[in-house]
């Protein structure tokens, strides 16, 4: 491991070092690597999460999909993707060229489909680890069992991304079942009304989410779990990033900042890395 690298899986036989610092790009920020903005220098980041991936292709939510709100936006996309085999064929050559560790997000909730998705990605070049997307309604037992199934298919480290509202409830099951760490977490659900009076129900993003995320982060930190802790949600400023690390996060993921101001995301990563 390079000097100064952050190790997200210190007890794992392969490990998951972030040589570029603690700032990562969250799933959805660059798609499968093809949606990277030209100003977004991925080599400046500790790692990127690509996906989501599912065993079978999935269509997205019907339009309208986006509405701006005070302090952020509501986005309804769903788990739209080409299916894991098609995604690997089309985008797999991009991953070794991103210049930082690449983590693949697996979004299947059925055991056998999740296992097939991980198996297909495990043999792709450039994948350093996995992030299991925990469904909002999943029980502790389901999270643990799904994780155990995935770990039979790969030797790579696996993180679990938890819904904010249930992060402290589900985190122990994830760590006890073999996750190297947890991501806090998946965005809350909200709604907004567009100028054309159409309603959009979906995930909430933006700096207005940060206090909610920080509360969930503190609750998980208070559990004293052994795995790594990654903050994700509403981080738009250098001060917010520092607050996450000072309250116990080992690393953090950027989401909406990457969409609205990619150059600012790079500047945040550089600023945090330089102290």
C-alpha positions as CSV (number, residue, x, y, z in Angstrom):
1,X,0.0,0.0,0.0
2,X,1.3,3.4,-0.9
3,X,2.5,5.7,1.9
4,X,-0.4,7.8,3.1
5,X,-3.1,5.6,1.5
6,X,-6.4,5.1,3.4
7,X,-7.1,1.4,3.8
8,X,-10.9,0.7,3.9
9,X,-10.4,-3.0,4.5
10,X,-7.4,-3.4,6.8
11,X,-8.3,-7.0,7.9
12,X,-9.0,-8.2,4.4
13,X,-6.5,-10.4,2.5
14,X,-6.6,-8.1,-0.6
15,X,-7.6,-4.8,1.0
16,X,-9.1,-1.7,-0.5
17,X,-6.6,1.2,-0.3
18,X,-7.5,4.7,-1.5
19,X,-4.1,6.1,-2.5
20,X,-5.6,9.3,-3.8
21,X,-7.1,10.4,-0.5
22,X,-10.4,9.9,1.3
23,X,-12.7,11.5,-1.3
24,X,-14.6,9.1,-3.6
25,X,-17.2,9.5,-6.3
26,X,-20.5,7.9,-5.4
27,X,-22.5,5.5,-7.6
28,X,-24.4,7.4,-10.2
29,X,-22.0,10.2,-10.4
30,X,-20.2,8.9,-13.5
31,X,-22.5,6.1,-14.5
32,X,-20.4,3.1,-15.6
33,X,-17.5,5.5,-16.4
34,X,-19.0,6.7,-19.6
35,X,-20.7,9.7,-18.0
36,X,-17.6,11.3,-16.6
37,X,-17.5,15.1,-17.3
38,X,-14.4,16.3,-19.0
39,X,-13.5,18.5,-16.0
40,X,-13.7,15.5,-13.6
41,X,-10.2,14.1,-13.2
42,X,-10.9,10.8,-11.6
43,X,-7.2,10.2,-10.8
44,X,-7.6,13.0,-8.2
45,X,-10.0,10.9,-6.2
46,X,-9.4,8.0,-3.8
47,X,-11.8,5.8,-5.7
48,X,-15.0,5.8,-7.8
49,X,-18.1,3.7,-7.5
50,X,-19.6,2.6,-10.9
51,X,-23.0,1.2,-11.5
52,X,-25.5,0.3,-10.3
53,X,-25.4,-3.2,-11.9
54,X,-28.1,-5.9,-11.9
55,X,-28.1,-9.3,-13.5
56,X,-30.8,-8.3,-16.0
57,X,-31.3,-5.0,-17.8
58,X,-33.7,-2.6,-16.2
59,X,-35.6,0.3,-17.6
60,X,-35.7,3.6,-15.8
61,X,-38.6,5.5,-14.2
62,X,-41.0,7.2,-16.6
63,X,-40.6,11.0,-17.1
64,X,-40.6,13.5,-15.6
65,X,-37.5,12.4,-13.6
66,X,-36.1,15.6,-12.0
67,X,-37.3,18.6,-10.1
68,X,-35.3,21.3,-8.3
69,X,-36.2,22.0,-4.7
70,X,-34.9,24.4,-2.0
71,X,-31.5,23.0,-1.1
72,X,-31.3,20.4,-3.7
73,X,-33.3,18.2,-6.1
74,X,-35.5,15.2,-6.3
75,X,-34.5,12.6,-8.9
76,X,-36.4,9.6,-10.0
77,X,-34.3,7.2,-12.1
78,X,-34.7,3.8,-10.5
79,X,-32.1,1.1,-11.2
80,X,-31.8,1.8,-14.9
81,X,-28.9,-0.2,-16.4
82,X,-28.1,-2.4,-19.3
83,X,-27.6,-5.6,-17.3
84,X,-24.2,-6.7,-16.0
85,X,-23.0,-8.7,-19.1
86,X,-23.8,-5.9,-21.5
87,X,-22.3,-3.3,-19.2
88,X,-19.0,-5.2,-18.9
89,X,-18.8,-5.6,-22.7
90,X,-19.5,-1.9,-23.4
91,X,-17.8,-0.1,-20.5
92,X,-15.3,-2.6,-18.9
93,X,-12.4,-1.2,-20.9
94,X,-12.9,2.2,-19.2
95,X,-12.3,1.0,-15.6
96,X,-8.6,0.3,-15.7
97,X,-8.1,3.7,-17.2
98,X,-9.8,5.8,-14.5
99,X,-6.6,6.2,-12.5
100,X,-8.0,5.1,-9.1
101,X,-9.7,2.1,-7.5
102,X,-13.0,1.2,-9.1
103,X,-15.8,-0.2,-6.9
104,X,-18.8,-1.8,-8.6
105,X,-22.2,-1.3,-7.0
106,X,-24.5,-4.4,-7.0
107,X,-28.2,-3.6,-6.8
108,X,-29.8,-7.0,-7.1
109,X,-32.0,-8.1,-4.1
110,X,-32.5,-11.7,-5.2
111,X,-29.8,-14.0,-4.0
112,X,-29.0,-15.9,-7.1
113,X,-29.1,-12.8,-9.4
114,X,-26.8,-10.9,-7.0
115,X,-24.4,-13.8,-7.0
116,X,-24.3,-13.9,-10.8
117,X,-23.8,-10.2,-11.0
118,X,-20.8,-10.3,-8.6
119,X,-19.4,-13.4,-10.4
120,X,-19.5,-11.6,-13.7
121,X,-17.8,-8.4,-12.4
122,X,-15.2,-10.3,-10.4
123,X,-13.4,-11.4,-13.5
124,X,-13.6,-7.9,-15.2
125,X,-10.4,-5.9,-15.3
126,X,-10.1,-2.9,-13.0
127,X,-12.6,-3.8,-10.3
128,X,-11.1,-3.4,-6.8
129,X,-14.2,-4.1,-4.7
130,X,-18.0,-4.1,-4.4
131,X,-20.6,-2.0,-2.9
132,X,-23.9,-3.8,-2.1
133,X,-26.9,-1.4,-2.4
134,X,-29.2,-2.3,0.5
135,X,-32.9,-2.0,-0.4
136,X,-34.9,0.4,1.8
137,X,-37.2,-2.3,3.0
138,X,-34.6,-5.0,3.6
139,X,-34.5,-6.7,7.0
140,X,-31.3,-7.3,9.0
141,X,-31.6,-11.0,8.2
142,X,-31.9,-10.3,4.4
143,X,-28.9,-8.0,4.4
144,X,-26.8,-10.5,6.2
145,X,-27.8,-13.4,4.0
146,X,-27.4,-11.5,0.8
147,X,-23.9,-10.4,1.8
148,X,-23.0,-14.0,2.7
149,X,-24.1,-15.1,-0.7
150,X,-22.0,-12.5,-2.4
151,X,-18.9,-13.3,-0.4
152,X,-19.0,-16.9,-1.7
153,X,-18.6,-15.5,-5.3
154,X,-15.7,-13.1,-4.8
155,X,-12.5,-12.6,-2.8
156,X,-12.7,-8.9,-3.3
157,X,-13.8,-6.7,-0.3
158,X,-17.5,-5.7,-0.1
159,X,-19.0,-2.5,1.3
160,X,-22.7,-2.1,2.1
161,X,-24.5,1.1,1.3
162,X,-27.3,1.6,3.9
163,X,-30.5,3.7,3.7
164,X,-30.0,6.8,5.9
165,X,-33.2,6.2,7.9
166,X,-32.1,2.6,8.9
167,X,-28.4,2.9,8.9
168,X,-27.8,2.3,12.6
169,X,-30.2,-0.7,12.6
170,X,-28.7,-2.5,9.6
171,X,-25.0,-1.7,10.0
172,X,-24.3,-4.4,12.7
173,X,-25.8,-7.1,10.5
174,X,-23.6,-5.9,7.6
175,X,-20.4,-6.0,9.5
176,X,-21.2,-9.2,11.3
177,X,-21.9,-10.9,8.0
178,X,-18.5,-10.0,6.4
179,X,-18.7,-6.4,5.0
180,X,-15.5,-4.5,5.3
181,X,-17.4,-1.3,5.9
182,X,-20.6,0.6,5.5
183,X,-21.6,3.6,3.5
184,X,-24.0,6.0,5.2
185,X,-25.9,6.2,3.0
186,X,-28.6,6.0,0.3
187,X,-30.6,9.2,-0.1
188,X,-34.0,9.7,1.5
189,X,-37.2,9.7,-0.6
190,X,-39.1,13.0,-1.2
191,X,-41.2,14.7,-3.7
192,X,-41.3,18.0,-5.6
193,X,-43.7,19.8,-8.0
194,X,-42.4,21.0,-11.3
195,X,-43.3,24.3,-13.0
196,X,-45.6,22.3,-15.3
197,X,-47.4,21.0,-12.1
198,X,-46.2,17.5,-12.5
199,X,-45.0,15.8,-9.3
200,X,-41.7,13.9,-9.1
201,X,-41.3,11.3,-6.4
202,X,-37.7,10.0,-5.9
203,X,-34.4,10.3,-4.1
204,X,-33.4,13.6,-2.6
205,X,-30.0,15.1,-3.3
206,X,-28.2,18.3,-2.4
207,X,-26.6,20.1,0.5
208,X,-30.0,20.1,2.3
209,X,-29.5,16.4,2.9
210,X,-26.2,16.9,4.8
211,X,-27.6,17.3,8.4
212,X,-29.7,14.1,7.9
213,X,-26.7,12.2,6.7
214,X,-24.5,13.5,9.5
215,X,-27.0,12.4,12.1
216,X,-27.1,8.9,10.7
217,X,-23.3,8.8,10.5
218,X,-22.9,9.7,14.1
219,X,-25.5,7.1,15.1
220,X,-23.5,4.4,13.3
221,X,-20.2,5.6,14.7
222,X,-21.6,5.4,18.2
223,X,-22.1,1.6,17.7
224,X,-18.4,1.0,17.7
225,X,-18.3,-1.4,14.8
226,X,-15.0,-2.7,13.5
227,X,-15.5,-1.9,9.8
228,X,-14.7,1.2,7.9
229,X,-17.3,4.1,7.9
230,X,-18.0,6.1,4.7
231,X,-20.1,9.2,4.6
232,X,-22.3,9.9,1.6
233,X,-25.1,12.5,1.1
234,X,-25.2,16.2,0.6
235,X,-21.4,16.9,0.9
236,X,-20.8,20.1,-1.1
237,X,-18.2,22.0,0.8
238,X,-14.7,21.4,2.2
239,X,-16.0,22.2,5.7
240,X,-18.7,19.5,5.3
241,X,-16.1,17.0,4.2
242,X,-13.9,17.9,7.2
243,X,-16.8,17.6,9.5
244,X,-17.4,14.0,8.3
245,X,-13.9,13.0,8.9
246,X,-13.7,14.7,12.3
247,X,-16.8,12.9,13.5
248,X,-15.4,9.5,12.6
249,X,-15.7,8.8,8.9
250,X,-12.8,7.1,7.2
251,X,-13.7,8.3,3.8
252,X,-16.6,10.1,2.0
253,X,-18.4,9.9,-1.3
254,X,-19.6,12.8,-3.4
255,X,-22.9,12.6,-5.4
256,X,-24.8,15.8,-6.4
257,X,-21.8,18.1,-6.3
258,X,-20.3,16.0,-9.1
259,X,-23.4,16.7,-11.3
260,X,-23.8,20.4,-10.7
261,X,-20.2,21.5,-10.4
262,X,-17.6,18.8,-11.3
263,X,-14.6,21.2,-11.1
264,X,-15.7,22.0,-7.5
265,X,-15.7,18.2,-6.7
266,X,-12.1,18.0,-7.9
267,X,-11.2,21.1,-5.9
268,X,-12.7,19.6,-2.8
269,X,-10.7,16.4,-3.2
270,X,-7.5,18.4,-3.7
271,X,-8.2,20.8,-0.8
272,X,-9.0,18.0,1.7
273,X,-5.9,16.0,0.6
274,X,-3.7,19.0,1.1
275,X,-5.1,19.7,4.6
